[in-house]
Amino acid sequence: EVCYPAGGFVLSPVAPIDFPLPQGPALPAQIFEARGEQRNEVVSYWTRVGEVFPREWSDQRLAVARANLRGFIPDGALVRLSTVAN
């Protein structure tokens, strides 16, 4: 959400989205559109901290704190999908 404006893109508001999965619960994610002079992109992303998929930054921090209180240092991942949408 910081790099796109630096590249000249205008961002739509970030909105929550749930990606349905074939098995199990939906994947909580975020989505926004980046509009530029030469192209538009729809950007979806989600994070994983330990065993949870927090949607908000504050929930990410809380997931880390909870894992730490249980004696774990959680691993994490940020996954971003960008699709050109002219």
LINZI-V308370 format. One record per backbone hydrogen bond with DSSP energy under -0.5 kcal/mol. CO is the residue of the C=O (numbers start at 1). NH is the residue of the N-H. Records with the same first field share a line. If there is no record, write none. Layout:
# LINZI-V308370
CO=NH / NH
This chain:
# LINZI-V308370
2=6
3=7
4=7 / 9
5=8
10=35
15=31
17=19 / 29
18=20
19=27
26=28
27=19
29=17
30=45
31=15
32=43
33=12 / 35
34=36 / 41
35=10
39=36
40=85
41=34 / 43
42=44 / 83
43=32
44=81
45=30
46=79
48=77
49=52
52=49
54=47
56=60
57=61
58=62
59=63
60=64
61=65
62=66
63=67
64=68
65=69
66=70
67=70 / 72
68=71
72=74
75=50
77=48
79=46
81=44
83=42
